[in-house]
Amino acid sequence: MRRAMICALALAAWLAARPAGAAGLTPLPERLSDETVLRDQARFDSLAMRLAAFDTVSAPRSVYAQAKARAWLELARETYALNDRTGLCETAYDQAVSLASQLETRSVDLQAPPHVIPGTHYVHQELWQFSDSLKRTDALRCVAGDLGRLEVTLVRAGHEAQLCRPAEPHPYATDAMAHAGQIRQRAAECLVPIAAPVAPPLPAAAPATPPEHVEAALRRLGALSNVHFDRRADSISVASAAVLDSVADVMKAVPEIRASLIGHTDPRGSVAYNLALGQRRAQSVLSYLTAAGVDPSRLTIGSQGKSTPVAIGRDVHDYALNRRVEILYTAPGGVQIESHHQERDLQLEKPTKKPAPHAPPKHKPTATHP
């Protein structure tokens, strides 16, 4: 009895949340006749006509809602034709109907879809955050429709993430990344900065000149500006230890110098994995220098993951160059020195050995007796 009451309350809440007059699609098990399918197609067509009435809107919120509703409707049609059993078809249709009602009642909001959608995974959180942040800027007037379509593309990417193996192609995820890049560029072009009154130029400040012993130390450190790592590793190799010993000797002799340690990775793996790996590599260098006698208050660490490669190719040498921690030195007054990448400790991946083919056992000839 209690369970039935809970189900009844849940059904009532769902019906209350649906737009007034909205007719849902026929449940999948009941789509057995041409008449049923034609009735649902008529619902799709009717909703498309409702959205077409807003083709001339110019308010950013309305442009966003109409573009997003059309993208939801297209997704609903496609998943309906594929007899989708995950619930995504019905959700896409309900979302399109809700947005159409918001347009008709002039009550559009800019809410993103819920994180939990039947038939999808929540993917690319950074792109959802990017979309939400643009909605709060003046650039919305230039990219409103694009943001609406991007959000539904992310839902499609979540659907394919549920259906496809990681090694298989994920075209909607690729489209979402490319679309976000185009939106970012369009938004930047939209926000034209207002020219500030031109003030008379101030006399140029004389560049800070460090003491001679600091300048000499910085020049020496310029050739000790990075160390390299093995694949997936954050441990210090023997060759890298020799580089860091020299760094520690100079920094202990010249306490005015500080250093920032920035971890990097090769391009393989996810963004989150590589940011964490770059951070561990920077921490390993900090720990080594601290153990060698450098005051840790003179060192800072960070990670840029795979976002800042020094080599663009895809062979083992390029990957090895990118697996690094860069050491950026500064002296009092913010003075920096030009650095040169060293490769003495480069760690190339060992080629994977293929197992030797198994040779059939040799049989000794059977002795014959006279």
VMD Tcl script that draws the C-alpha trace (Angstrom):
set ca {
  {0.00 0.00 0.00}
  {2.77 2.40 0.96}
  {4.68 1.61 -2.24}
  {1.59 2.26 -4.38}
  {1.06 5.60 -2.68}
  {4.67 6.63 -3.35}
  {4.34 5.67 -7.03}
  {1.10 7.63 -7.32}
  {2.72 10.73 -5.79}
  {5.72 10.42 -8.13}
  {3.41 10.14 -11.15}
  {1.45 13.19 -10.02}
  {4.64 15.21 -9.61}
  {5.83 14.20 -13.10}
  {2.51 15.17 -14.66}
  {2.55 18.50 -12.83}
  {6.02 19.24 -14.19}
  {4.98 18.64 -17.81}
  {3.81 21.67 -19.82}
  {0.08 22.21 -19.96}
  {-1.52 20.43 -22.90}
  {1.60 18.44 -23.74}
  {0.88 15.00 -25.14}
  {3.66 12.49 -24.66}
  {4.89 9.97 -27.18}
  {3.38 6.54 -27.37}
  {5.30 4.12 -25.12}
  {7.66 1.91 -27.09}
  {5.83 -1.41 -26.44}
  {2.64 0.12 -27.89}
  {4.19 1.34 -31.18}
  {2.88 -1.67 -33.05}
  {0.80 -0.11 -35.82}
  {1.31 2.41 -38.59}
  {-1.49 4.47 -37.06}
  {0.40 4.80 -33.77}
  {3.64 5.79 -35.48}
  {1.84 8.32 -37.69}
  {0.24 9.85 -34.60}
  {3.66 10.31 -32.98}
  {5.09 11.75 -36.21}
  {2.22 14.25 -36.19}
  {3.23 15.24 -32.66}
  {6.80 15.83 -33.88}
  {5.54 17.92 -36.82}
  {3.20 19.94 -34.62}
  {6.02 20.75 -32.22}
  {8.26 21.78 -35.14}
  {5.55 24.22 -36.28}
  {5.31 25.70 -32.79}
  {9.06 26.32 -32.80}
  {9.01 27.78 -36.32}
  {6.77 30.57 -35.03}
  {9.84 31.96 -33.25}
  {12.16 32.10 -36.29}
  {12.35 35.91 -36.08}
  {13.16 36.22 -32.37}
  {16.29 38.18 -31.54}
  {16.39 38.21 -27.74}
  {19.37 36.01 -26.71}
  {17.32 33.92 -24.28}
  {14.71 33.15 -26.95}
  {17.35 32.37 -29.58}
  {19.02 29.98 -27.10}
  {15.72 28.27 -26.23}
  {14.58 27.86 -29.84}
  {17.92 26.44 -31.05}
  {18.09 24.07 -28.11}
  {14.46 22.95 -28.55}
  {15.07 22.18 -32.23}
  {18.19 20.18 -31.35}
  {16.21 18.21 -28.74}
  {13.44 17.59 -31.29}
  {15.93 16.31 -33.87}
  {17.41 13.97 -31.25}
  {13.92 12.74 -30.32}
  {13.08 11.98 -33.98}
  {16.34 10.08 -34.50}
  {16.10 7.96 -31.35}
  {12.40 7.29 -32.08}
  {13.32 5.92 -35.52}
  {15.94 3.69 -33.88}
  {13.41 2.34 -31.34}
  {15.58 3.65 -28.50}
  {14.92 1.73 -25.29}
  {16.95 3.89 -22.89}
  {14.36 6.61 -22.31}
  {16.43 9.24 -24.13}
  {13.82 9.62 -26.89}
  {11.04 10.53 -24.45}
  {13.33 12.84 -22.45}
  {14.44 14.69 -25.60}
  {10.82 15.16 -26.71}
  {9.73 16.40 -23.25}
  {12.65 18.86 -23.16}
  {11.67 20.26 -26.57}
  {8.01 20.60 -25.50}
  {9.05 22.38 -22.28}
  {11.21 24.88 -24.16}
  {8.42 25.54 -26.68}
  {6.06 26.33 -23.78}
  {8.66 28.67 -22.26}
  {8.93 30.52 -25.57}
  {5.15 30.85 -25.84}
  {4.78 32.12 -22.26}
  {7.91 34.30 -22.45}
  {9.38 32.59 -19.41}
  {12.63 31.27 -20.88}
  {15.40 30.38 -18.46}
  {18.97 29.44 -19.28}
  {19.14 26.28 -17.22}
  {21.28 23.45 -18.53}
  {19.68 19.99 -18.73}
  {19.89 17.83 -15.57}
  {23.11 15.87 -15.09}
  {21.19 12.59 -14.95}
  {19.45 11.90 -18.27}
  {18.21 8.42 -19.20}
  {20.48 6.71 -21.71}
  {23.46 9.04 -21.21}
  {26.56 9.63 -19.12}
  {27.53 13.09 -17.87}
  {30.65 13.84 -19.93}
  {32.94 16.82 -20.58}
  {32.10 18.73 -17.41}
  {34.51 21.48 -18.51}
  {32.34 22.19 -21.60}
  {29.16 22.39 -19.51}
  {30.93 24.89 -17.24}
  {32.14 26.80 -20.30}
  {28.56 27.06 -21.60}
  {27.22 28.21 -18.21}
  {29.93 30.86 -17.89}
  {29.18 32.35 -21.34}
  {25.49 32.67 -20.46}
  {26.48 35.20 -17.81}
  {28.37 37.46 -20.24}
  {27.42 39.98 -22.90}
  {28.77 37.52 -25.50}
  {25.53 35.55 -25.14}
  {23.95 37.82 -27.77}
  {26.45 36.46 -30.33}
  {26.50 32.76 -29.38}
  {23.08 32.01 -27.83}
  {21.93 29.60 -30.54}
  {25.33 27.90 -30.66}
  {25.25 27.29 -26.90}
  {21.81 25.69 -27.13}
  {23.00 23.31 -29.85}
  {26.28 22.60 -28.01}
  {24.46 21.44 -24.89}
  {22.38 18.92 -26.84}
  {25.53 17.74 -28.65}
  {27.03 17.06 -25.21}
  {23.96 14.97 -24.37}
  {24.55 13.02 -27.61}
  {28.19 12.56 -26.58}
  {27.00 11.17 -23.25}
  {24.69 8.76 -25.09}
  {27.49 7.45 -27.31}
  {29.76 7.16 -24.24}
  {27.19 4.77 -22.75}
  {26.88 2.74 -25.94}
  {30.46 2.70 -27.29}
  {33.66 1.21 -25.94}
  {36.46 3.70 -25.11}
  {38.56 2.50 -28.06}
  {35.74 3.06 -30.55}
  {35.13 6.40 -32.34}
  {33.14 9.03 -30.41}
  {32.13 11.51 -33.16}
  {29.76 13.59 -31.03}
  {32.44 14.17 -28.38}
  {34.78 15.32 -31.15}
  {32.07 17.59 -32.58}
  {31.42 19.09 -29.14}
  {35.10 19.97 -28.67}
  {35.31 21.56 -32.13}
  {32.02 23.43 -31.67}
  {33.18 24.78 -28.30}
  {36.36 26.11 -29.93}
  {34.33 27.94 -32.57}
  {32.02 29.39 -29.90}
  {35.00 30.56 -27.84}
  {36.44 32.40 -30.87}
  {33.07 33.95 -31.78}
  {32.53 35.10 -28.21}
  {35.96 36.71 -28.10}
  {35.23 38.59 -31.33}
  {31.84 39.68 -29.94}
  {33.26 41.33 -26.83}
  {34.91 44.36 -28.44}
  {36.81 46.22 -25.72}
  {35.93 49.87 -25.17}
  {38.95 52.05 -25.73}
  {40.07 53.77 -22.55}
  {41.20 57.40 -22.59}
  {44.79 57.58 -23.71}
  {47.02 58.76 -20.90}
  {50.39 60.35 -21.54}
  {53.09 57.64 -21.58}
  {55.08 57.22 -18.42}
  {58.84 57.25 -18.64}
  {60.15 53.75 -19.20}
  {61.49 52.19 -16.03}
  {65.05 51.05 -16.17}
  {65.24 47.24 -16.28}
  {66.13 45.69 -12.96}
  {69.72 44.56 -12.89}
  {70.51 41.76 -10.45}
  {73.83 41.67 -8.62}
  {76.66 40.22 -10.65}
  {76.85 36.95 -8.70}
  {73.07 36.43 -9.14}
  {73.29 37.13 -12.87}
  {76.13 34.63 -13.23}
  {74.13 32.01 -11.35}
  {71.07 32.59 -13.54}
  {73.17 32.14 -16.67}
  {74.44 28.82 -15.33}
  {70.91 27.72 -14.42}
  {69.70 28.62 -17.92}
  {71.21 25.35 -19.13}
  {69.54 23.42 -16.27}
  {65.94 24.37 -16.98}
  {64.23 21.00 -17.27}
  {64.34 17.31 -16.41}
  {62.59 14.42 -18.19}
  {60.58 11.38 -17.11}
  {59.75 7.90 -18.28}
  {56.26 7.10 -19.58}
  {53.58 7.22 -16.84}
  {56.36 7.77 -14.26}
  {57.02 10.49 -11.69}
  {60.30 9.15 -10.27}
  {63.66 10.89 -10.73}
  {66.10 8.97 -12.95}
  {69.83 8.81 -12.29}
  {70.51 11.19 -15.21}
  {67.86 13.66 -13.98}
  {69.29 13.47 -10.46}
  {72.65 14.70 -11.81}
  {70.89 17.73 -13.35}
  {69.00 18.49 -10.14}
  {72.16 18.15 -8.03}
  {73.68 20.96 -10.10}
  {70.51 23.03 -9.69}
  {70.58 22.53 -5.91}
  {74.28 23.51 -5.69}
  {73.66 26.83 -7.48}
  {70.46 27.66 -5.57}
  {72.09 26.94 -2.21}
  {75.01 29.20 -3.15}
  {72.71 32.04 -4.30}
  {69.68 32.24 -1.94}
  {68.19 35.20 -3.86}
  {67.04 32.87 -6.65}
  {63.58 31.27 -6.62}
  {62.13 28.64 -8.96}
  {58.73 27.52 -10.25}
  {58.45 23.82 -11.15}
  {55.84 23.11 -13.84}
  {54.97 19.50 -14.71}
  {54.12 18.40 -18.28}
  {53.14 15.13 -19.99}
  {52.94 13.66 -23.46}
  {49.53 13.90 -25.21}
  {48.29 10.38 -24.45}
  {45.61 9.96 -21.79}
  {42.80 12.17 -20.47}
  {43.13 15.80 -19.41}
  {42.47 14.97 -15.74}
  {44.95 12.09 -15.68}
  {47.73 14.19 -17.23}
  {47.15 17.19 -14.96}
  {47.53 14.91 -11.94}
  {50.61 13.22 -13.43}
  {52.23 16.59 -14.18}
  {51.57 17.67 -10.58}
  {53.20 14.50 -9.21}
  {56.25 15.06 -11.40}
  {56.62 18.65 -10.16}
  {56.24 17.41 -6.57}
  {58.99 14.83 -7.14}
  {61.40 17.55 -8.31}
  {60.48 19.74 -5.33}
  {61.06 16.85 -2.93}
  {64.44 16.08 -4.49}
  {65.64 19.71 -4.33}
  {64.39 20.05 -0.77}
  {66.24 16.88 0.25}
  {69.34 18.33 -1.42}
  {69.17 21.39 0.86}
  {67.08 23.98 -1.05}
  {64.62 25.85 1.18}
  {61.11 24.73 0.04}
  {59.79 28.27 0.57}
  {61.81 29.26 -2.51}
  {60.02 26.71 -4.70}
  {56.50 26.59 -6.14}
  {54.91 23.85 -8.22}
  {52.17 23.53 -10.83}
  {50.98 21.35 -13.69}
  {49.94 22.04 -17.26}
  {49.36 18.37 -18.14}
  {49.40 17.79 -21.88}
  {48.32 21.33 -22.85}
  {51.78 22.79 -23.57}
  {53.88 20.38 -25.66}
  {57.36 21.32 -26.86}
  {57.21 18.69 -29.63}
  {54.15 18.11 -31.81}
  {55.04 14.77 -33.44}
  {53.87 11.33 -32.37}
  {57.05 9.28 -32.23}
  {58.84 8.11 -29.08}
  {61.34 10.98 -29.23}
  {58.61 13.64 -29.35}
  {56.73 11.95 -26.51}
  {59.93 11.83 -24.43}
  {60.59 15.56 -24.96}
  {57.11 16.39 -23.67}
  {57.41 14.31 -20.45}
  {59.20 16.93 -18.39}
  {59.28 19.38 -15.51}
  {60.32 22.87 -16.54}
  {62.22 24.96 -13.99}
  {61.59 28.70 -14.28}
  {64.07 30.79 -12.30}
  {63.56 34.34 -11.02}
  {65.71 36.78 -9.08}
  {64.77 39.86 -7.00}
  {62.74 42.33 -9.04}
  {61.25 39.56 -11.19}
  {64.39 39.22 -13.32}
  {64.34 36.05 -15.42}
  {66.95 34.40 -17.58}
  {66.65 32.83 -21.03}
  {66.60 29.07 -20.64}
  {67.73 26.27 -22.95}
  {66.18 22.82 -22.89}
  {68.64 20.07 -22.09}
  {68.17 16.47 -23.28}
  {70.91 14.64 -21.39}
  {68.32 12.78 -19.28}
  {65.81 12.05 -22.08}
  {64.03 8.73 -21.46}
  {62.84 7.00 -24.63}
  {60.25 4.28 -24.41}
  {61.52 0.79 -25.01}
  {59.84 -0.86 -28.01}
  {57.36 -3.54 -27.08}
  {58.81 -6.93 -27.80}
  {56.62 -9.26 -29.80}
  {56.64 -12.84 -28.52}
  {58.74 -15.15 -30.66}
  {56.71 -17.64 -32.66}
  {56.49 -20.96 -30.88}
  {58.58 -23.52 -32.73}
  {57.09 -26.98 -32.98}
  {58.99 -29.58 -30.92}
  {61.59 -31.53 -32.76}
  {61.02 -35.26 -32.86}
  {63.99 -37.58 -32.82}
  {63.91 -40.27 -35.49}
  {62.78 -43.59 -34.18}
  {65.56 -46.09 -34.12}
  {65.00 -49.08 -36.31}
  {66.22 -52.53 -35.34}
  {67.27 -55.11 -37.81}
}
mol new
graphics top color blue
foreach p $ca { graphics top sphere $p radius 0.5 }
foreach p [lrange $ca 0 end-1] q [lrange $ca 1 end] { graphics top cylinder $p $q radius 0.2 }
display resetview
